[in-house]
Amino acid sequence: MYDYFATGGFEARYKTMEQAIDRLIAELDQDQRTSMQRWKRLEKLTAEIRDQGLQGIVLDVIGLGGEIPPAARAEIGDGPLEPPV
């Protein structure tokens, strides 16, 4: 066992392992950044769909002469709703 530690066998094995761990950490960091960027894009898209889609439905209903229940009005906010012309 002494020879393993004294002749560099252990050192070489340890350096190889350390380099592999460093590469793994770099890969994980890159994946995390990529995932966060994708997550932000999807959050933005979800908000856009929710805002524009819900408001569009409400405006369609108003344009057809319907009334919007108070709960639905609360979901879309206090902005002015004008039916399409």
N, C-alpha and C positions, 0 to 999 in steps of 0.2 A: 504494500500500500504506500509505503514511503516513496518508492520509485515513481509511482503514479503522480504524486503531488510534486516531487522534487524535479522530475525530468520534463515537466511541462505538459504532460498528458491532461492533467486536470485543467490547467490554464487554457489550453487550446479548446477543450470541450466547453469550458465556461464562457470563453469569448464567443464561440459559435452560438451558444444558447442566448447570450446577451444580445448579439446582433439580430437574431431571429425575433426576440422579444421587441427590440427597437423597431423592426420592420412591421411587426404586428400592431404595435401602438400607433405608428404612423398611418397604417391602413385603417385602423379603427377611427382615428381622428378625421381622416378624409371622409370616411363613410358618415360620420356624425355631421360634419359640415354639409355634405350633400343632402343628407336626410333633413336637416334643419331648413335648408333652402327650399327643398321640395315641399316640406310641411307649410312654410310661409306662403308659397304659391297656392297651395290647395286651400289654405285658410282664406286667402284673398278671393279665390274663385268661389268658394262656398258662400262667403259674405255677399259677393256680387250676385250670385244666383238667388240667394235668399232675398236680398233687397229688391232687385229688379223684378224677379219673378213674382214675388208676393204682391208688390205694388202694382204690377201689370195685371194680375188677376183681379185685384180690388178695383182698378180703374175700368176693366172690362165689365165687371158686375155693375158698377155705377153707370157706365155707358149704356147698359141694357136696362136701366131703370130700377135696378135692385138697390137694396139698402145694406149697408155694412154693419154687422153687429159690433157693439162697443169693444168686445174682446179682440176682434180682428183689427179694429182701428188702433187699439193699444199696441198691437204687434208692429204696425207700420209706422208708428210715431205720430207726431203732431203736425207734420208738414201738410200743406194744402193738397187736396186730392181733386183733380179736375178730370172729368170724363173725357175720353178721346173724342175728337170731332170728326 
